């Protein structure tokens, strides 16, 4: 009699991915024109967000050296990039939380240090 092969391999956890995250209101009813796509690797999404934030920091540094300061159009550009970066971080966080909720409960959590231990 044949017996099914038992699987003794440790199941590899799936890489966390982004959740869909609509952003940038387009009307007074809260309709959103843009969204972060679901299913993007969280590491890639956070790297992209980091790049957006780095670009805006360089932009602010470049314009802060001018005597005239930031013009309203520059403030608008800063706001747009910050909204995009925040949406990516929010979608990544949501995806990470969903990944943790769906992970098998019998896996041990990594040791985060002995807090409160004497």
C-alpha positions, 0 to 999 in steps of 0.5 A, a space after each residue: 500500500 502506498 502512503 502519501 509522502 509527508 511534507 516535513 519542509 518548513 512552509 516558507 512565508 509569503 513576502 508581504 505585498 501592498 494593499 490597494 490604497 486610494 488617495 488624492 480626493 478629486 471631488 467633495 464626495 471623497 472620490 479618489 483619482 489615484 491608488 497604490 496597486 495591491 500585490 506590490 512587494 512591500 520592500 519595493 514599495 517602501 524603496 520607491 517611497 524612500 526615493 520620493 522622500 529623498 527627492 523632495 528633501 533635495 528640492 526643499 534644500 535647493 529652494 531654501 537657499 534662495 532669498 525669495 523662499 518657496 513659491 506657492 507652486 513649489 509648496 504644491 509640488 512638495 505636497 503632491 510628492 508627500 501625498 504619494 509617499 504617504 500612500 505608498 507607506 500606508 499601503 505597505 503597512 496595511 499589506 504587512 499587517 494583513 500578512 501578519 494576520 494571515 500567517 500561521 499562528 504556530 510560528 514563533 515571533 522573532 526575539 525583539 529583545 528582553 524588555 522588562 527583564 531584570 
